[in-house]
Amino acid sequence: MLVLSRKRREAVVVGGAGGFERMLKVTVLEISSGTVRLGFEVDKEVPVHRWEVWERICTRGPPNSETEGPGAPVS
């Protein structure tokens, strides 16, 4: 596991170079009362889910609802 420290408005980039076509950019938006808000920038075709949602999808298969499908907003 890679562990990084970032301040508000600092970002981390995953992929996007060296043969990786897609890039994921994660930016710290806010830190307040022990909670961190993160912003994710990635191609629309790439699904982004909270861990517990991803586990449910892996266990039960993709949901049928448009509100939870791959093209849906970030979970």
ROPA-67700 format. One record per residue (C-alpha): x, y, z; residue in three letters. Coordinates in steps of 0.5 Angstrom, whole numbers, padded with zeros to 4 digits, always signed. Each point is the difference from the previous one (the first is absolute). Last residue first. Example, Ala and Ser with C-alpha at 12.3 -4.5 7.8 and 13.67 -1.06 7.14 Angstrom:
REM residues 2
+0027-0002+0014SER
-0002-0007+0002ALA
REM end
This chain:
REM residues 75
-0042+0013-0011SER
+0003+0004-0006VAL
-0006+0002-0005PRO
-0003-0006-0004ALA
+0003-0003-0006GLY
+0002-0006+0003PRO
-0006-0001+0003GLY
-0003+0002+0007GLU
-0005+0005-0002THR
-0002-0003-0007GLU
-0002-0006+0004SER
+0001-0007-0002ASN
+0006-0001+0005PRO
+0006-0004-0002PRO
+0002-0006+0003GLY
-0002-0003+0007ARG
+0006-0001+0003THR
+0005+0005-0004CYS
-0006+0005+0000ILE
+0000+0000+0007ARG
+0007+0000+0001GLU
+0000+0006-0004TRP
-0005+0004+0004VAL
+0004-0001+0006GLU
+0006+0002-0003TRP
-0003+0007-0002ARG
-0001+0000-0008HIS
+0004+0003-0006VAL
-0002-0003-0007PRO
+0004+0001-0006VAL
-0003+0002-0006GLU
-0001+0007+0002LYS
+0007+0001+0000ASP
+0003+0002+0007VAL
+0000+0006+0005GLU
-0001-0002+0007PHE
-0001+0005+0005GLY
+0001-0001+0008LEU
-0003+0002+0006ARG
+0003-0002+0006VAL
-0003+0000+0007THR
+0003+0000+0007GLY
-0004+0007+0001SER
+0002+0003-0006SER
+0005-0001-0006ILE
-0003+0002-0007GLU
+0002-0001-0007LEU
+0005-0005+0000VAL
+0001-0001-0007THR
+0001-0007-0004VAL
+0002-0001-0007LYS
-0001-0006-0004LEU
+0003-0001-0007MET
-0002-0005-0005ARG
+0005-0002-0006GLU
+0005-0003+0005PHE
+0006-0001-0005GLY
+0006+0004+0004GLY
-0005+0006+0002ALA
-0008+0001+0002GLY
+0000-0005+0006GLY
-0001+0003+0007VAL
+0000+0007+0001VAL
+0000+0003+0008VAL
-0003+0007+0001ALA
+0001+0006+0005GLU
-0006+0004+0001ARG
+0001-0001+0007ARG
+0006-0003+0003LYS
+0003-0007-0002ARG
+0003-0005+0003SER
+0002-0007-0003LEU
-0001-0007+0002VAL
+0002-0005-0006LEU
-0003-0007+0002MET
REM end
